[in-house]
Amino acid sequence: MLSWTVRRTRLPLLSLRCLRCRAAVATAAEGKFRVNANGKLLDVWLLVHCVSCGQTSKVTVHERVPVRSIDPVRLHAFETNDPALVAQTLLDPLVARRNRFALDWSDAWCLVTPPGPPADAGWPIRVEVEFLDPVPVRPQRLIAQGLGISRSETERRIKCDVPLVRRTSTDFAFIVHPGPQGWG
């Protein structure tokens, strides 16, 4: 059995319309929060920047919530712009839905694979794929990239426990059957 890992290499871009230049791509690369208190109520935003013009926009994280309803450790993480909390907030589907943006994962992830099957591995070979981040990718594309074969070849040689052409970001496994040259 082999293990593959899908992980992000950077934060994904946001598909979010800029109010100034009307471009559709923004980034949260600097990873800063804005926290504003109004009496006992608190607003928290994640600041994002337009890739085209640099205009700063706000993505609402919390709006008019009582200060006491937020865990003090989490509040401190907002105030200190904790990078892990920036990533967690950006990848939160509820935040994306509330603020009407989608994530663009192009060139923001990589597949980590071992160089090939062990010399004593018998055919067929089982491969388990683990997602460290919710990267939506078609298993067919991922398998073709990892094995160095065409996507049409994956249909002939792969038995997978998820549909090959449907995007997924959850762990899955597949079986590789030998090809004319073995592994790849």
N, C-alpha and C positions, 0 to 999 in steps of 0.2 A: 504494500500500500504506500502511496505517495501523498504528501500534503502540499497544497498550493495555498497561497495567501493573497488576498486582494486588499491593498491598503491605499490610503490617499497619500499623495506627495505634496499637496498643498490644499488650502481651502478651495472649494469649488466657487465658480463665479455665480452671480445671481442674474436671472433673467428678470430684470426690473426696469421699467421705462423711466428714463431721466426726464425730469420736468423742464430742464434748461435746453438740452440739445436733442431730446427725443430718442437718444440711443437706447438700446435695450439691454445693455450689459453693465453690471455694477460689481464691485469687489468689496470685501470686508477685510482686505489684506492687513490693514493696520490694527484691526481688532480692538476697537475702542468702544466703550459704553458711555452713554450720557445718562446720569442719574439726576433727577430733579424732584425735590421735595416741596410740596405745597401744604403746609400745615402737617397733618398726620397722614396725608396721602402721598404716594410715591409714583413717579413715572420712570421707566427704564427703557432706553432705546439703544439699539446697536447701530453705530454709524457706518454707513457704506458710501463708497465713492464711485461715481460714473467713470468707466474706463476711458471714455472718449474725451470728456471735458473736465473731469475732476470734481464736479459738483457733489457736495456732501448731502446725503439724504439720511433719514432715520427709519429704522425698522423697529416697530413697536414690540417690546418684550413684555412689559407690564404697563398697564395704564390705570391710573387712579386706584391703586391698591393700598390698603392700610400698611403702614410701615411695619407693624408688628406681624403681619402675615408672611413676611419674607424672612427666611432663616438668616440670622446675623452673619453666619459664615458665607452664605451665598451673597448677601448684600455687600460684604467686604470684597468678595471676588468681583462683583460688578464695579465697585469703586476703584479697584486696582487693575482693572482690565485683564483679568486672568485669561491667558490664551486657551486653556482647556474649556473654560466656560464660553468663550467666543465660539469655539468649534461646536460645542454642545448646542448652543443657541441657534447657530446657523443651520445645523443639521436637524433641528427639531421640526417635524412636519407640521405641528400646530402653529408654530411661528410663521412658517412659509405660507400656510393656508390663510392665516389671519391677515398677512401683509401682501398676499397675492403675488408671490414670486415662486419661481421654480429654480432649481439648482442646475447649473451647467457643469457637468463633470468632465468635459473634454480636456484631455491632457492633465488631469488632476489626480490620477490614480496609476498604480502599477501592479503588475502581477509578479509575485515572487515565487519562483519554481526551482526545484532542484534540477541539476543538469540533465538528468535522464533517469531511467529506471535502474535499480541495482542490477549488477551483472547476474545475480542468481535469481532474479525475478522471473516467474513463469507467466505465460500469457493466459488469460487476459489480466491486465493490471488495473487495480482499483485506485482512483484518485479522489481525494476529498478536498473540496475548495472551501476555505473559510474567509468570510468577509469581516474585516476589522472596522470598516465604515460602510454606510449604506450607499455604496456605489451601484447605480442601476446599470447593468450590463447584460447583454444577451449571452447565455452560456455558450452558444455556438461560436461567437466571436472570441470569447475568453479561451475556450478549448483550442480553437484554431491557432490563436496567438501562442499559447503555452506549448503546444506540440509542434508548432512550425509547419502546419499543414493547411490546406485550403478549407474553406467553410463547407464546400460540397463533400470533401473527404471526411469531415466530421460526421456527416449523416450516414456514411457507410461503416465507419469504424467505432462509433461511440454509442453506448447504451447509457442513457442519463436518467436520473430520477426526477428531473424537472423538464418541462418543454424547452427544447433547444433555442427556439426563436422568440420566446417571451422574456422580457427584461426581468431580472431578479436582483435582489441585493441581500439574499439570504443564503446561508450555507447550503451546499448540495454536493452530491457525489456522482461519479460516472465511471464507467468501465471502458478501457481502451483495448480494442482488439488489434492484433498485429497487422501491419501493412506490408507492402512489398519489401521495404527496407527496414522493417522492425518498428522502432519507436516513432520516428518522425515522418 
